[in-house]
Amino acid sequence: MSLTTCTIHAIPRTDRSVYLSNELVKALRLTGTKTIQVRAGSMYANVPMRIIKKPGQHLYLSMSLMRSLRLPRIGTCLAASNSSKELRLGPLIGVLTHVSRSSTTPFGSRTGFIRQITQTGADKSFHFAFSPRDVNWQRETVNALFPRPEGGWVRRTVPLPDVIYNRLSSRSAEKSSGMESFKELFVRRGIPLFNWSFFDKWDIYNLLDGDDVFKFVPESHINPSSEQIREMLDKHKFIYLKPTAGSLGIGIYRITYNSKRGYFARYRKDSKNVLVRYAKFDGLMKMLGTGRGRLQNYVAQQGIRLIEIDGCPIDFRFHMTKNGSNQWVVAAIGAKKAGKGSVTTHIRSGGQLMTPEQVLRQIYGSRAESVLNNAKETSVKLAESIEKHYHHLLGELGFDIGIDQNEKVWMFEANAKPGRSIFKHPSLKDQDKASLAHIYDHCLYLCGFRARREA
């Protein structure tokens, strides 16, 4: 495959020929052909090709050809050719998300993030956002939102994209009737769509069961019975109860057993951390509502004695992305120190965001780098194993990782659409940009605007 950049110009001509500079023809190895198929996303046109003498890599299209290809703008983009009779312009990269009616913040609190995505690589690609209702399947077009350089957004009708980054942010919307078949329509057209849907907590346990990396996953039970909870408390002394479709630490209980003092339940209620003691197991079960089925769609997970600072447990968010070579990389790591009395390390529950270097130097001194590298290697193995057993494309994962007091690495949760709160730390600004650059490069890989190499 030949790949280069070119500058597109629109010219007021009536013919539908495409005009290419000598240098562009040579770069794309298009010599010896008179008719060429010019493609942009799902749109294409078979047109005469004319070669012109002009320095640089330039391409000239008539206004009518621009309109029929529905190119969103002139200027620079990537140009690819797999044969002497095909020219692909783009790529068109679509970000699938929820869109509101607001012209200034059409993606609500995520507007800044969506702008970051669509501006990454925008100088050499056509990057836009859209919602399911913006797709016209009959015409194979999208009524897409593009960021304005001066701020705000503009609508343009473009072809179906070359690749889709799924950032639908609502679990209920993703599970709504028709969403699965909507995404399948892209796949049937050969359009890669990655980060298919949210994971439930039990999904990952099932995916990895029997794999070599399963040793990094704590013992867990779905819809635990009272007897299973009692057995886990006898064995591990403390456990977590987590809603299978939960996020942000909402609805989580930390249950601790002390043979002399009874049972303790920690949880979050009305923005406060709560601790309740029960002398008897039956009292605890009554509060949890096991007899009323309240722990349906919950997972009971083995508690792990994590490394601590000032008596507060520490865990880590590993932000994993695939890169342009189709390999998993650790794009960023945030360390989270639990707040006093908190059931989780989430910032909204009083947690503190730190860098892993800060934490591990304080705990391990000169061995900090070795401990961190071991955790990174484990995270890459986990990502590779999840991808191997998952039935859809993945390009991004968020892991909640713990290191116990014996230095063993544990993976508590995997998120298919990880949040980006760790990037609020001033030391992670470069990693923020790098993670988006990896995603962009992986989009190029998936849609054939980068040489493919197997991981």
N, C-alpha and C positions, 0 to 999 in steps of 0.2 A: 504494500500500500504506500502511496505517495501522500505526504502531508506537509502543508506549509500555511503561511498566512497570506492573505491578499486584501486589497482595498477595493470595495465595491463602489461603483459610480452609477448613478441613474442618468440616462441621456434622453433627450426629447426626440427620439426617432420612432418611426412607425413600424419598422421591420422588427421581427422577433429574433434576430440573430444575437449571439453572445460574442463579445469582443474580449480577447485575452491578450495581454502583453507577452512578448517573446519569453521573458524570464519566467512568467507564471506557467506557460505551456511546458517549458523545459522542466521546471520544478515538479510538475504533476505528471510528466511523461505522457503528454497528450498529443504528441506529434503523429502525423499520418492519418488524422481523422478529419472528416468534414462535418459530420453531424454528431452532436453530443447530448446526453441527457443531463440536464441541470436539475439538481434536487435540493430542496430545503425542507427538512422534516418530512411530512407525509405528502408534500406537493412536489410535482416534477413537470418538466417540459422537455420534449425532444426538439432541439433547435439547431440551426446551422452555426458553426463555430468559425469565427474570423480571427486571424492573428494580426496584431498591430505592432508597429515599432514604437515602443515607449519604454524607457528605463523603469525598473521596479516591477513589482508583482501586482498588476491591476486587472480588474474585470469590469466591463461596461455592460449594463443591461438597459433595454428600453423601459420606459415607464410601464407599458402594458405587460411586459414580462415580469417586472417587479411586482405588479399587482396580482398576476396569476400565481406567482410563487408565494405571494403574501409575505415577502421579506419585511421585517419590522423596521429596518433602518438601512441606510448606506453606511460606509465606513469599513473598518477592519473586521475580519472574522477569519476562522480557519477554513481551509479548502482541502478536501481529501479526494483521492481518486483510487479506486480499486482496479480500474481497467482504462484503456485508452478512449473509452466512449462514455465515461461517467464522471461527473463533477458534483461533489456534495459540498454545500455551503452551510456553515453553522458553527457548532451544533446549536440546536434549539433545546434548551434545558428547562424543563418545567418543574416548578415546586408546587406540589399538590397540598392545599391547605384550606382552612375555612376563611371565607371572605365576607366582611360585613359591608354595610352600605356607606360607611364613612369614607370620604375622599382623602382625608389626611392620615387616618389610622385604620386602613381597611382590614388589618389583621389583629386589631386590638392591641393587647400588651406585647404581642409578638412582632409588631410592625418593624421595630428596629432590627430584630434578628432576621426577618425575611429580607429586609433591605440589605443587610450584610451578605446574605447568601447570594442575592441577585446581582450584587455589585462585584462579587468575586469572579474574576475572569470575564467581566462584562466588556472589556476592551477587545476581546477576540471571540465572543460567542453571543448568542441571543438568549438571555436569561430572564425568565418571567415567572410569575406566580398565578395560580388559578384554582378555582374550586370545582367540584363535580358538576355544578349546574352551568359552568362556563363552557362545557364541551358540546359541540354540535357534531354528532356522529355521522349524520347524513353528508355533511359538507367536509367532514374530517378537519374541523377547525377548532380553535380555542379563542374565546374572548378574554385575552390575557391582560394581566396588570404588569406594567413595566415601571421601574422607578425613574422619576425625573431627576436629572443631575442637581437641579436647584431645589429639590424637595417635592414631596407629593408623588402622585402616581398617575399614569395615563393608560387608558385601555387601547389595545390594538388587537385586531383579529389576525391570528397566525396559524400556520399548519399545526397538526398534532406534533408534539415534540419528538426528539430523538431519544430522550431518556427522561425519567421522572424520579425525583427525590420526594418521597412521601413524608410530609410533615403535618398531616392531619393531627390535630392536638386533642381531639375529644374521643375518648373510648366509646362513648355511646354513639357518636356519629359513625365511627369506624365499624361498629357492630350493627348499624341500622340496615334495614332491608334494602337489598340491591347494591350495597357498597362492594361486596366481594365480586359480584358479576361485573360491576363498573370497572374495577381494577383489572379483571380478567380480559376485558375488551382490549386494553392496551397490549397485554401479553400476547394475545392472539394475533395482533398486528406486528409482532416482533419488536415492540417498544419496551425496553427494560424498565422495570419499576422496582426500586429497592426500598427497604424498610417497610415491608408489606403491612404490618399491623403491630399493635401493642402486644407484648407478652403478658400472660398471666403468670403469677409466681410459680404455679405448678407446671407450666409448660416447660420451663428450663430443667426442672427436676426430672421430668419424663424424657426430655431430649438427651440428657447426659447420663441417664441410668445405664450402667453397663460399659460406659466409656472409661478410658484410663483417667480422665480428668475428674471423674465422679468423686474421687477422694478429696477434692477441694470443696465439695458441697456438703454443708451440714445435714445431719439426719433431719428428715422432714416427713410430715404426714398431712394429707389433705382431709378436710372435714373431720378433725380429730374427735374421737369419743372421749368420755371422761376417763376411761381406763387407759387409753393411750397417753393422755396428758399426765396421769398419775405415774405411769411407767417412765415417761420421759423425764419428769421431775426427779424421780428416784435415781435415774441414771446420770442426768446432767446437772441437776440442782437448779438450773434455771433455763427457761425456754422463751421464745417469742411466739405470739399468735398474730398472724398478719393476714389481712384480707387479700384474696388471690388477685383481685383487680385494683388493689390500692396503690396510692402514690403519695409522696411528700410525708410519709410517716403517719398518715391519718388512719385511725382505727386500730393501731398496733398496741398490744399489751405485752409487757415484760412480766413474766411470772417467775417468782423465786421461791424455793423451798428450803426452810431451815428446820432440822429435826427437832430443835428445842423451842423455836418461836413460831412455827407454823408457816403460813403461805402469805406472800406479799405480791400485790398486783400494782404495777406502775402503768399509767396511761395518761393521755392528754385529754383534757375536758375543758371546754370554754376558755381556750388559750392559756390554760394553766396545767402544770405538771401535778398529777395526783398520785399519792401512795396510800394504799389501803392494806391492812393486815387482816387475815382470816385465821382463826385458831384451828379451824377444821377444813378439810378438803371440800366437804359438801357445801360450805358457805361460799367458797371460791367458785364452785361450779354453778351455784345459784346465781351469783352475780354475773358470771359469763353467759348464763342462759343456755347451757348445753342441753337441758331438758326441753327447751323451747325451740331448739334448732338454730340458735343465734350464731353458732360457729360453723354453719354451713357456708361454703365458699371462703373458708379460712384455712391457712396452713400453720401447723405447729412446727416450729423450727428450733433445733438444738441451739442453746445458748453457748457462746464462745467467750472465754476470758481473754479479752483483747489487751493489747498494750495500752498503757495509760499515761497521762500527764496530769499531775495534781489530783490524782484519784478519779479522773474522768476518762472514759474509754475513747479511743481514737479509731476511726475507720477511714477508708479512702474511696474517692470516686475516680475510677479509671475511665477516661473518655477514649474509646477506641474508634478508629476509622480505617477504612480500606484506602489505599493510595492508588496512584496511577499505574502501578505494577501489579495491582490486584492482591496486595499483601496487607495483612493486618498490622497496624502500628499503634503504639500508645501515643495519642495526640496530646494528652494533658492528664495531669493528676492533681486532684485537690484533696487535702487532708481535712477531716472534720472532727473536731473535738466536741464531745457531748456537753450540753449544759448541765449544771447541777440538778440532779433529780429528774433528768429527761430520759424518756424511754428510747429515744433515738438520737443520732447526731445531726439531725436536720437543723438548718439555720433557723427556721421559723419556730423551732422548739427550744431555742436558746443556745444552739450549737455555734461553734466558732470556726471560721474557715482559715486554714493555714496552708503552707506549702509542705509537701512531703519531706523536703530537705530540712525544714525547721524542726519537724517532729522527730524524724529518725536520727538526726544528729544529737538531739537532746537525749534520746533513749539509747542509741547504739554507738554514739561517738564515731570513731574512725571506721567502724563497720557499716555505717549507714548506707553507703553507696552499694555495697554487696547485697544488703537486705532488700534495697529498692530494686536492684537489677533482677533479683530472684522473683519478686512480685511482678515485675514487667513481663518476664519470660512466661510466668504462669498465666498471666492475663491473655497473652497472645495465644497460648495453647487452648485456653478456654474459648476464645473467640473462634478459633479454627474449628474446634469440635462442635460448637453450636451451629456454625455455618454448615458443617458436613452433614448434620442430622436435620437441618431445617429445610423446608420444601420451597422456600422463596429466596429471592436475592436479599442479602444484607450488605449494608455499606457503613453502618455506624452502630455502636453498642455502648452502653454505659454499664459498668460493673461497680457494685458496692463490694469492696474488698476489705477484708480484715486480716491482721497479723496477730496471732495469739502469743501468749507469753512464752511459748516454746519456739517461736519464730515460724510456725506453720502458716501458710497463706490459705485463706478461706474466701470463697465467693458466696455472698449472701443473696444477691439479686442481680439479674441482668435486665437491662431496659433496651428495647428496640428503638425507642425514640427518647434518648436521654435528654434531661434538662441541661441547662447551661449555667446554672448558678455558680459553679466553681470559677467561671471565667470573670466573675466580679472581682476576684482578688487581683490587685494591681500587678502582681508578679506573673500572672498568667495571660497577659494581653497578647504576647507573641504566640503563645500556644492557641489562643482563641483564633487568631488569623490562620495559623498553621492547620488547625482542624478543618476550617472551611476550605483552605487550599487543597487539602487531601480529598475532601468530598468532591470538589470541582474536578480534580484530576481523575478521580474514580468515575465520575460521569463521562469524561472523555474516553476513558478505557471502555466502559460499557457500551457506548454508542459508536465505537469504531473510529473515533477521532484521535486515537493514540494507539501505537503498536501494542498488540495483546501479547502478554507473557503470562503463562500460568504460574500461580503462586507455588 
